[in-house]
Amino acid sequence: MQTATWVVTDTFHGTIFSILFRKNFASFASKKMKVMSLLSQRP
């Protein structure tokens, strides 16, 4: 992930690491609501 320009993920942890490492990311909805909850809190 260190040299990635973009991250594509459907997991909560993939989304978190993308945010922490300040990477552009596409987060696809999964059956788990943790990702949607996380993204709804971002400014």
GUKEMAR-806491 format. One line per field, with one value per residue (C-alpha): x, y, z; residue number from 1. Coordinates in pm, 1 decimal. Each point is the difference from the previous one (the first is absolute). Layout:
GUKEMAR-806491
east [X | ...]
north [Y | ...]
up [Z | ...]
n [NUM | ...]
//
This chain:
GUKEMAR-806491
east [0.0 | 294.1 | 58.1 | -364.1 | -165.8 | -349.1 | -142.7 | -314.0 | -157.0 | -320.3 | 131.6 | -7.9 | 373.0 | 88.1 | -199.4 | 161.3 | 353.2 | -77.5 | -107.3 | 295.4 | 252.3 | -179.7 | -61.7 | -271.2 | -244.6 | -317.2 | -192.3 | -270.2 | -300.9 | 1.2 | -257.8 | 174.2 | -107.8 | 329.0 | 138.9 | -315.5 | -7.0 | 365.4 | -40.2 | -311.3 | 209.9 | 265.4 | -21.7]
north [0.0 | 232.2 | 66.6 | -32.5 | 289.1 | -143.2 | -266.5 | -193.4 | -185.0 | -140.3 | -39.9 | 222.3 | -38.0 | 75.7 | 321.8 | 94.7 | -57.8 | 200.9 | 293.8 | -32.3 | -18.0 | 281.6 | -204.8 | 53.3 | -285.9 | -158.7 | -186.6 | -234.8 | -77.6 | -335.9 | -169.3 | 140.6 | 349.5 | 102.0 | 148.0 | 199.7 | 127.1 | 104.7 | 182.2 | 185.3 | 161.6 | 146.9 | 373.3]
up [0.0 | 57.0 | -370.9 | -109.1 | -178.2 | 55.1 | 229.9 | -92.5 | 291.8 | 143.1 | 353.0 | 305.1 | 62.9 | -362.0 | 28.0 | 332.3 | -130.3 | -314.2 | 214.9 | 239.9 | -284.9 | -187.0 | -313.4 | -257.2 | 42.6 | -128.1 | 265.3 | -122.9 | 213.7 | 166.2 | 215.9 | 305.3 | 98.0 | 168.3 | -323.1 | -71.8 | 358.3 | -20.6 | -331.4 | 114.7 | 277.0 | -232.4 | -79.3]
n [1 | 2 | 3 | 4 | 5 | 6 | 7 | 8 | 9 | 10 | 11 | 12 | 13 | 14 | 15 | 16 | 17 | 18 | 19 | 20 | 21 | 22 | 23 | 24 | 25 | 26 | 27 | 28 | 29 | 30 | 31 | 32 | 33 | 34 | 35 | 36 | 37 | 38 | 39 | 40 | 41 | 42 | 43]
//
